[in-house]
Amino acid sequence: MSLEDRVMELESRLAFQDDTLTALNDVLVEQQRVVERLKQQMAALLKRYEEVMGQYEASEDEAPPPHY
């Protein structure tokens, strides 16, 4: 294999590696967006859960209606 062939082979591999890295980076960025969105949704759900549980606990502390 001549030096020119070896250089061409290395350049070809480098081009494919660059494409692969770009594709992987794009996927990683999208996954990070999804993770951030899921974190926000989870925080909202936890907040809503705490509100509902607070209302439920407050209603348990009240005396039952007189007809019981």
MDAnalysis code that builds the backbone (N, CA, C; Angstrom):
import MDAnalysis as mda
import numpy as np

u = mda.Universe.empty(204, n_residues=68, atom_resindex=np.repeat(np.arange(68), 3), trajectory=True)
u.add_TopologyAttr("name", ["N", "CA", "C"] * 68)
u.add_TopologyAttr("resid", np.arange(1, 69))
u.add_TopologyAttr("resname", ["MET", "SER", "LEU", "GLU", "ASP", "ARG", "VAL", "MET", "GLU", "LEU", "GLU", "SER", "ARG", "LEU", "ALA", "PHE", "GLN", "ASP", "ASP", "THR", "LEU", "THR", "ALA", "LEU", "ASN", "ASP", "VAL", "LEU", "VAL", "GLU", "GLN", "GLN", "ARG", "VAL", "VAL", "GLU", "ARG", "LEU", "LYS", "GLN", "GLN", "MET", "ALA", "ALA", "LEU", "LEU", "LYS", "ARG", "TYR", "GLU", "GLU", "VAL", "MET", "GLY", "GLN", "TYR", "GLU", "ALA", "SER", "GLU", "ASP", "GLU", "ALA", "PRO", "PRO", "PRO", "HIS", "TYR"])
u.atoms.positions = np.array([
    [0.862, -1.173, 0.000],
    [0.000, 0.000, 0.000],
    [0.908, 1.235, 0.000],
    [0.687, 2.110, -0.941],
    [1.542, 3.284, -1.061],
    [1.153, 4.339, -0.017],
    [2.024, 5.267, 0.153],
    [1.783, 6.352, 1.107],
    [0.537, 7.141, 0.720],
    [0.355, 7.362, -0.552],
    [-0.822, 8.106, -1.022],
    [-2.107, 7.344, -0.698],
    [-2.104, 6.033, -0.893],
    [-3.279, 5.209, -0.577],
    [-3.578, 5.252, 0.921],
    [-2.535, 5.184, 1.708],
    [-2.719, 5.212, 3.164],
    [-3.298, 6.550, 3.614],
    [-2.814, 7.631, 3.032],
    [-3.325, 8.962, 3.381],
    [-4.793, 9.077, 2.971],
    [-5.121, 8.586, 1.785],
    [-6.512, 8.635, 1.323],
    [-7.415, 7.812, 2.237],
    [-6.940, 6.643, 2.650],
    [-7.702, 5.794, 3.568],
    [-7.930, 6.510, 4.891],
    [-6.902, 7.142, 5.425],
    [-7.034, 7.878, 6.685],
    [-7.982, 9.064, 6.541],
    [-7.913, 9.768, 5.431],
    [-8.813, 10.886, 5.196],
    [-10.262, 10.407, 5.099],
    [-10.441, 9.266, 4.447],
    [-11.780, 8.692, 4.340],
    [-12.324, 8.315, 5.711],
    [-11.513, 7.668, 6.520],
    [-11.924, 7.293, 7.872],
    [-12.248, 8.523, 8.714],
    [-11.418, 9.545, 8.575],
    [-11.642, 10.780, 9.320],
    [-12.975, 11.409, 8.937],
    [-13.291, 11.408, 7.645],
    [-14.564, 11.973, 7.188],
    [-15.740, 11.200, 7.779],
    [-15.668, 9.877, 7.781],
    [-16.732, 9.074, 8.361],
    [-16.837, 9.303, 9.870],
    [-15.710, 9.425, 10.540],
    [-15.733, 9.683, 11.982],
    [-16.343, 11.047, 12.286],
    [-16.026, 12.041, 11.469],
    [-16.624, 13.364, 11.655],
    [-18.137, 13.308, 11.498],
    [-18.598, 12.582, 10.477],
    [-20.044, 12.436, 10.273],
    [-20.693, 11.723, 11.461],
    [-20.042, 10.684, 11.938],
    [-20.572, 9.934, 13.074],
    [-20.625, 10.805, 14.324],
    [-19.581, 11.559, 14.578],
    [-19.567, 12.436, 15.747],
    [-20.648, 13.502, 15.660],
    [-20.855, 14.043, 14.489],
    [-21.904, 15.043, 14.299],
    [-23.277, 14.427, 14.562],
    [-23.501, 13.230, 14.037],
    [-24.779, 12.550, 14.253],
    [-24.985, 12.235, 15.731],
    [-23.959, 11.750, 16.388],
    [-24.065, 11.445, 17.817],
    [-24.321, 12.702, 18.630],
    [-23.672, 13.789, 18.275],
    [-23.884, 15.048, 18.970],
    [-25.327, 15.527, 18.805],
    [-25.869, 15.404, 17.602],
    [-27.255, 15.801, 17.363],
    [-28.218, 14.989, 18.225],
    [-27.968, 13.691, 18.308],
    [-28.813, 12.825, 19.133],
    [-28.687, 13.209, 20.605],
    [-27.489, 13.479, 21.044],
    [-27.260, 13.855, 22.434],
    [-27.964, 15.164, 22.781],
    [-27.902, 16.132, 21.894],
    [-28.583, 17.409, 22.128],
    [-30.089, 17.190, 22.237],
    [-30.652, 16.396, 21.353],
    [-32.089, 16.129, 21.402],
    [-32.467, 15.393, 22.684],
    [-31.660, 14.431, 23.089],
    [-31.941, 13.708, 24.331],
    [-31.872, 14.639, 25.533],
    [-30.958, 15.579, 25.527],
    [-30.856, 16.537, 26.619],
    [-32.105, 17.409, 26.682],
    [-32.623, 17.793, 25.517],
    [-33.873, 18.566, 25.485],
    [-35.018, 17.754, 26.084],
    [-35.083, 16.487, 25.724],
    [-36.130, 15.616, 26.244],
    [-35.999, 15.469, 27.758],
    [-34.790, 15.279, 28.239],
    [-34.555, 15.127, 29.678],
    [-34.978, 16.396, 30.413],
    [-34.634, 17.555, 29.884],
    [-35.018, 18.813, 30.522],
    [-36.533, 18.967, 30.554],
    [-37.188, 18.617, 29.452],
    [-38.651, 18.707, 29.405],
    [-39.274, 17.741, 30.417],
    [-38.730, 16.542, 30.525],
    [-39.241, 15.563, 31.486],
    [-39.021, 16.026, 32.924],
    [-37.897, 16.679, 33.190],
    [-37.651, 17.219, 34.526],
    [-38.688, 18.273, 34.881],
    [-38.997, 19.133, 33.925],
    [-39.994, 20.173, 34.170],
    [-41.366, 19.560, 34.411],
    [-41.709, 18.556, 33.632],
    [-42.995, 17.893, 33.813],
    [-43.061, 17.184, 35.161],
    [-41.968, 16.563, 35.552],
    [-41.927, 15.872, 36.841],
    [-42.071, 16.857, 37.988],
    [-41.396, 18.000, 37.893],
    [-41.503, 19.017, 38.934],
    [-42.938, 19.520, 39.032],
    [-43.590, 19.739, 37.891],
    [-44.980, 20.195, 37.894],
    [-45.897, 19.139, 38.510],
    [-45.655, 17.874, 38.169],
    [-46.467, 16.794, 38.744],
    [-46.266, 16.679, 40.250],
    [-45.030, 16.804, 40.705],
    [-44.776, 16.742, 42.145],
    [-45.441, 17.898, 42.876],
    [-45.393, 19.076, 42.280],
    [-46.044, 20.239, 42.887],
    [-47.545, 20.015, 42.976],
    [-48.133, 19.530, 41.889],
    [-49.575, 19.262, 41.883],
    [-49.924, 18.179, 42.886],
    [-49.109, 17.151, 42.985],
    [-49.341, 16.066, 43.947],
    [-49.337, 16.604, 45.375],
    [-48.351, 17.457, 45.675],
    [-48.279, 18.026, 47.011],
    [-49.494, 18.895, 47.307],
    [-49.975, 19.634, 46.311],
    [-51.177, 20.444, 46.513],
    [-52.386, 19.562, 46.809],
    [-52.531, 18.500, 46.025],
    [-53.668, 17.600, 46.218],
    [-53.575, 16.906, 47.568],
    [-52.381, 16.443, 47.928],
    [-52.228, 15.777, 49.221],
    [-52.481, 16.753, 50.365],
    [-52.071, 18.001, 50.198],
    [-52.341, 19.010, 51.225],
    [-53.825, 19.232, 51.398],
    [-54.574, 19.257, 50.327],
    [-56.028, 19.409, 50.415],
    [-56.658, 18.179, 51.041],
    [-56.144, 17.008, 50.683],
    [-56.697, 15.766, 51.216],
    [-56.448, 15.675, 52.717],
    [-55.237, 16.014, 53.148],
    [-54.917, 15.967, 54.571],
    [-55.712, 16.999, 55.346],
    [-55.938, 18.168, 54.766],
    [-56.720, 19.199, 55.437],
    [-58.158, 18.744, 55.606],
    [-58.702, 18.037, 54.618],
    [-60.088, 17.588, 54.728],
    [-60.213, 16.450, 55.742],
    [-59.173, 15.680, 55.967],
    [-59.227, 14.603, 56.976],
    [-59.265, 15.181, 58.388],
    [-58.659, 16.330, 58.610],
    [-58.615, 16.942, 59.928],
    [-59.947, 17.553, 60.328],
    [-60.805, 17.820, 59.372],
    [-62.093, 18.419, 59.674],
    [-63.008, 17.380, 60.335],
    [-63.879, 17.876, 61.185],
    [-64.830, 16.984, 61.845],
    [-65.849, 16.521, 60.804],
    [-66.378, 15.319, 61.007],
    [-67.373, 14.835, 60.050],
    [-68.659, 15.678, 60.150],
    [-69.430, 15.700, 59.117],
    [-70.678, 16.465, 59.159],
    [-71.599, 15.921, 60.258],
    [-72.505, 16.760, 60.753],
    [-73.343, 16.340, 61.882],
    [-74.271, 15.157, 61.594],
    [-74.573, 14.871, 60.374],
    [-75.485, 13.768, 60.095],
    [-74.804, 12.392, 60.211],
    [-73.513, 12.334, 60.558],
    [-72.845, 11.043, 60.726],
    [-72.992, 10.553, 62.120],
])
